[in-house]
Amino acid sequence: MDLPCFSLFHNLWTETVKQIKHCITCISCIIFLFGDTFGADDTVLHIHYLRIMLYQIKYFTVILLLNLLGSNIYCQERRIEPFHIILHSGDESVDMYELDIYEKSGEYYAENPNVTYMDKPLGKWVVKLDSNKIKACAKFIDAVMSPVKDCKDWSSSVEHYNVIINGDTIKLYNNLCNSDSINYFILNELVFKEKFDSVKHEQEILAKQINQKLKGTWYFKPLTKKLKRNEQFVLTRTNSYKSKCYWVIADSLSFKNNCNSILNLTYSTTYELNIRDVTYFEIQSGFKIDNDGNRTVTNYGATFILNKVDANYLIITYLWE
């Protein structure tokens, strides 16, 4: 038994014995003080209080057993070995990821020194683990301890694990494929679920604010040539340039193009925001639907970096179709 669990058992036992002693002392005092009132030879009172004392002892014993049973289950759920994951993963470019599971003062914690979400760095996160998260950690270790020797149909992506546990380093090279339900990314998402949910919620609020600002008619400054990649340009709400080239952005992420001389977006009707390390303004591809309901792509969409949007100006950088 580990030290935190032993301490828990010891404290429960000590407190229960203390309560039983207190009960016996109180009953003895009552008998001593009031026993003569009922007669020196009257043993009924003594028997009555002895029965009460026995019931009290039984009560405290049952409570002790229940507490010990609960604490035993609690300790069994907690018993995992601390471990540290270093993962190199990627395809065209390979990135390093880390996750540390450690114990402190009888509690388990997860620490990620470099959290990213949608390519946005969020710094170091540390959280205390509950029983479900501890079980997920145990499941991950089980997968690490029983890897597949030869993964079939493995993708070109690299996944090289170094898992340090009990002073030993377990190396896995693209052979954690027996655990679709648990890997570094799933475990990291699970142990930091509340924090990721908070970040997602903040991004949803930010997206709503940006969408609200985007609504309206945006006029282009007259352009004499088609857009080039990485070219930044400005649209305005007021048509001071008497331009016939404009976009209309409305509710439900709807989009209407009236500027095909710059970019062919004739049949594009929707857009999306992709908030990552920067915010991407993505106009979706346009489609035609025939009488049988079949869709045919008529024009590709376009992706821009949204540099700025306010009451008067929309500044974006063209990336690609």
Secondary structure, 3 states (H helix, E strand, C coil): CCHHHHHHHHHHHHHHHHHHHHHHHHHHHHHHHHHHHHCCCCCHHHHHHHHHHHHHHHHHHHHHHHHHHHHHHHHHHHCCCCEEEEEEEECCCEEEEEEEEEEECCEEEEEEEEEEECCEEEEEEEEECCHHHHHHHHHHHHHHHCCCCCCCCCCCCEEEEEEEECCEEEEEECCCCCCCCCCHHHHHHHHCHHHHHHHHHHHHHHHHHHHHHHCEEEEECCCCCCCCCCCEEEEECCCCCCCCCEEEECCCCEEEEECCCCCCCCCCCEEEEEECCCEEEEECCEEEECCCCCEEEEECCEEEEEEEECCCEEEEEEEEC
